[in-house]
Amino acid sequence: MLEQQERREQKHSSASRQVCLVGMSRSYKQSDEAEFEQRRGCYIRSRQTSAGAAVQSSGVGKNRDCCHGSTDCEGTSGTTWEGGFRPRSSVEAVRNCAALPRDFVDGIVLKVADTLLGMSEGTPLGAWNKGGSLSVREVAALLQQETLQLLKKECGGLQTLLKNNHQVFKVEGGTVYIRDWRDRTESRRRPAVPGALKTRLCWFHAHHPQGCPLQEQNCCFAHGADDLRPSTRPLKKLKNF
């Protein structure tokens, strides 16, 4: 905030309008971070009012020298912010189901897949079982309340978990299906990422009663430990602010 180049990102929703100030670069040395963090905290405290006060313009541009040379900002002029305002933590918790324990996720995947595969009425004898379909609401009814409560703490909840496991499931219009990798549209929609081919085990080869519908050489995933390859996928570059 202070001593940083700033840009505003406005989020619109039907219920509220929020403004987020995002620092794009520093104009001070990294070694001075503690001092400027104290200034930012002081700047925020000077504009907090009692709970329930109306939110007004922050007046950042008019008070860029707030707290310079002093930690006492009680008399700082300018407009106020809502009393419940809290600055975002410097470390944002991952809440996209990616941080959940692997055995917890695997248990849900196996339970949902087994239920879908059990809905195999109409599948010709000897044909690979693609299973049936369930709405996300019906999938939720399969799980215990403790499991659902834990998923509710994650952004997107159950549906995000199912979509994250796209090797196994296809989620379209709120309906969950077993993914059939023989469908050519799947390979066009999800082409193999360079360096990621056969770096993960094939779920169908390990868990489907009839195995994977694809031959080993045609599957993007490894059919057993002997088929695994080391990943050569480049790491994502982190942006330093």
N, C-alpha and C positions, 0 to 999 in steps of 0.2 A: 504494500500500500504506500507508505511514506517512502520517498526517495526512489520510487520505481516508476517505470513507464507503465501506464495502466490502460486497459481497454475494458469496456463494459459489455457483458453478455446478458441479454435480457431473455428471460424465460417467461413465456406466456401460457397461462392455463385458464380454464373457465372460472376458477375460484380465486386466483391471486396472480400478482405480477411481481417477479423477483428480479433484482439486479445483482449480478455477481461481478466483483472487481477481481480481475486476474492479472497478477504481475507478470510481465513478459520478460523483463531483464533487470539486472541489478545495476545501480549506479554507485555502489560502494564495495569495498573489499569483503571477501568471505570472512575474514578475521573479525570484521566489525558486526557480524550477524547478531551477537548477543545484545549489543547496544541498540541496534535498530529494532530488534524484536521487543525490547522494553519500550521503545518509543511507540511502536504499533499498539501494544497493549494499553499504554497510557492514552493514546488517541481514542481507542475504542471506549475505554472507561469514561472518558470525559464527555461522551455523547450518549451514554446510557441514561435512561430515565426510569421512572417507576413503571412496573408492569402495566400493560394496557394502553400506554401512550401511543399516539399516532406516529407512524413512520413518516419522516420528512427527508428532504434532500440532505445528503451527508455533508455537503459543502467542502469536499476534499480540496477542490481547486482554490478555495479562499483561505485555507488553513494549512498550507504545505509546510509551514515552519512550526507546527504544533510540537511541543515538548522539546524543542531544540535547547540543549543545555540545561534542561530541568526535567525532573520526574513528577513534578506537581502540576497536574493539568486541570485541577478542579475549577479554575477560573477561566478556562479556555472558552473563547467566544465561538459562536457558530451554532448550527442547528443540532438537534438531538436525534438519536436512533431509538428504536424500540428497546424496552428494558430487557426483553428476553433474548436479545441478540447474543450469539456466541460465535467467535471466529472458528473457522474450520480447522481441524487438527492438521498439523503438518504431515502426518501419516494417515492416509485415508484407508480405512478397512476395506478389504476386498469382499464384496457382497453380491457376487454373481454365481453363486453355488460352486465356484472353482476351488474354494478353500475348504469345502466340506471333506470329512474323512473319506478316503477312497472306498473302504469297506462299507460305509454307510450308503454311498452312492451306488455301489455295485449291488447291494441288497435290494434297493428300490428298483434298479434296472431289471434285475432278474425276476422280481415279483411281477412287475408290469408286463414284461415279455412273456413269462409263463402264462399269464392270464390271457393275453392276446393270442398266443399260440393254441390255447385251449379252445378258442372260438373258431375252430377249423371246419365247421359244417360247410359242405359244398365243395371242399377241396378234393379233386379227383384222386383216386387211389394211386399211390406211388409218386404223386406230384409234390414238389417242395412246398411245405406249409408256410404260407404268408400270414396266417392268423387272421383275426378279425380287426375290429376297430372299437375304440372307446373315446368318449369325450374326456377332456381334462377333468371335469367334475366327477365323472365315473371313476377315473384313475385315482383321484383324491380319496374316494370312498373306500379304496382298497387298503389305504394306509392308516396306521395308528395315529391318534391325535398328537402324541408326542413327536412323531415324525413330521406331521404337518406344521406343528408349532415351530419346529426348528427351521423348516423350509420357509416359513413366513418371514423369518428374519433376513432372508436373502432377497436381493432384488429380482423380481420376477417369479420367485418361489418355484413351485413344482414344474410349471411350464418351461421355465428357464433350464431346470435340471434335465428335462426330457430333450430339449433342443440341443443342449450341450453334448448329449450322448447321441449325436446324429448318425453315428455308425450303426446304431441299433434301431432308432426311431425316426419316423417322419411325422411332424406335427404341422397340420394344415387346417386353418379355419377352426382351431380349437379341438380338432379330432386327432387322435394318436393312432398311428399304424406301425407295423413292423416294416422297416425299410427293405426293399427288394433291389439289390445292387445289380440284378440282371437288366433292370429297366435302363435303357440307354440314356434317358433324360437325366438320370442320376449322375452318370459319369460326366455329362456335359455341364450339369449344374454345379457339381463339386469336383472339378479336375484335381488330380493329384498335385499336391504342393511340392515343388522341387526340393529334394533333400529329405522329404518326409515319407517316401514310399517304403512300406513294410517296416516302419519303425515302431509300430504298435501291433499287439496281437489281435487277430480277427475274433470278434465276439462270437460270430456264428459258428466258426470252426470249433470253438471251445464249448459253446452252450446250446446251440440249436440241435434238436434231436436228429436232424438229417444233415447236420454240418452246414458249411457254406455253400450257397448255390453256385458259386464261381469256382473254376479251377484255380489251383494255387498260383499259376503263372499270370492269371488274369485279375487276381484280387489285390487291392492296394494295401491290404493288411497281411501280417505274417501268419501263415498256417503252422504254428508251432515255434518253439524257441530256435530251432535250427534255421528257420526262414527269416529270423529277425536281422535287420541291418542297422548299423549305427546311423544316427541322424546327422546329416550335413546341412540341415536347414539353418540359415543365418539367424543369429539372435536379433531380436528387435532392439533398435537403438533407443536409449532413454534420453529424453530431452532434459537438459540442465537449465534451470531458471536462475 
